[in-house]
Amino acid sequence: MLSFIKQIWTEKDYASGLLFGAIAGVCLWIIALPVSTQVQNAYFQRFHLATPNFVVWSAQQVVPAMYNLENRYWFDRTPLTDQESFDSPIRKAGHNFDGFETGMVNHFPTRKFTFGDARSVLNQNPNGYLYLSSKYRGREIRSSYQMLPASINEIQLKRLESEIE
Amino acid sequence: MSSATPVRSLSPAIPNEQASDFAIGVPAVVKIYRVVVGFLVASLIWKCQVYPAVFSIYTEFRLRDGFFPTLLSEPAVLATMFAAPVILGVLIMFIRTTFALRVQAITTLVCMFGLCIHQGSYNDVTFLTCFWVAAWCAWFTIRIHDPEDELISKGKTLAVMILSMIFLGGAVGKWTPGYWSGEVLYEIYFVDRDFWFFNLLRANLNSEMLREFATYYSRMVIIVETACAFLWLLPPKIASGIALSVFLGIAVFSNVYLFSVMFCLFGLTIVGLQDPGKRLRPAFSSLAN
């Protein structure tokens, strides 16, 4: 590694330096995750699509984050107001959004409503509330969203709140 | 020096654009490059099990979220960014001018980044791994006129660094109680995931044993990924062999859809397995010709 760095330095190999720098920079960002609350907040916001600036969010999208954080979602047609629902470990098989359900997600819990056939399923009854939680080493972000029909075959997603604890 | 002694190590990998390439055969570096691109394209083609159907859903049902710009919510943009790298990747199997290789590499890099930030695909890690392989490809085509041994040597180092970074990203995000206890993977995979490995476990273990197995499985994943984050400390050949084994293990024992994430990384492991000064291994040279 040192000889590689020395070589690209002495040869003024800017392309190699750029790629190496990008990889090193991303690695430093990842390594900071367990120890930096700012980096943790950035990850939390990234996973909940809550980063204030889209460009900042986009820049983080090249950081590998497979199966990162402990992500859980809850869904119901009416707002969930009792703690018991949030504490329930029960998962509903099928994940058809036809009633209360909860489950864990590998990464980007917002994919429950943005990815795949979710929108076609949700469109059958585009009214509901989605709650997300992502945890990491004792800290947590909670977000809630309301789904409303916007027009034919179009769903409006309204963010209600995102809070980091 | 004997007049018969080859000076391959001092000669550029590809002479600057000149007369018929057929007269000199396909340079080894182009063969290597085509293998990497071939595996990247394979990742995208593997995704064709999912995305054609998903694309039609996105076209019919729209989601307004207030976060993604309009352009990055358009299904046609997603389809273009998905298709262009596949088409260009196939084309460079037949065209090998430096300009063509660079256009293909940079277009793929831009498209993969675009898919990493599109409303319909941002969560799909396939495009993240393809992005980094495309970054390596772009670097490779920019430096393709370097001496062959030097290019392959640097290519191996950067390939292993990317592989290490991918593992690091996966590992550090799991350094949290839910993964160490096995809770997360238990819920995602062990409870009802329809896959041969988990079906076998559910058929043979009671619920208590299954939950305990999930804990050890999850800890093993964390430990292996964390260890693999240090692959860059090893000789590239050994590092690449380990990475390849781990990737295969993940896909075979977790989820075959993960092959879309892994295929492009296989290309980088093959780079890491190369010996500078020797031709591409015969088993893969047919892919490049």
Interface residues (C-beta under 8 A of the other chain):
Chain A: M1 F4 Q7 I8 D13 A15 S16 L18 L19 F20 A22 I23 V26 C27 I30 I31 L33 P34 Y43 L49 F54 W57 S58 Q61 V62 V63 P64 A65 M66 Y67 N68 L69 E70 N71 R91 A93 G103 M104 V105 N106 H107 F108 T110 R111 F113 T114 F115 G116 D117 R119 S120 N123 K135 Y136 R137 G138 A150 N153 E154 I155 Q156 L157 K158 R159
Chain B: V50 A53 V54 I57 Y58 E60 F61 R62 L63 R64 D65 G66 F67 F68 P69 F113 C116 I117 Q119 G120 S121 Y122 N123 D124 V125 L128 T129 F131 W132 A135 W136 W139 I142 R143 K154 T157 L158 M161 I162 S164 M165 I166 L168 G169 G170 V172 G173 K174 W175 T176 P177 G178 Y179 E183 V184 L185 E187 I188 V191 D192 W232 L233 V261
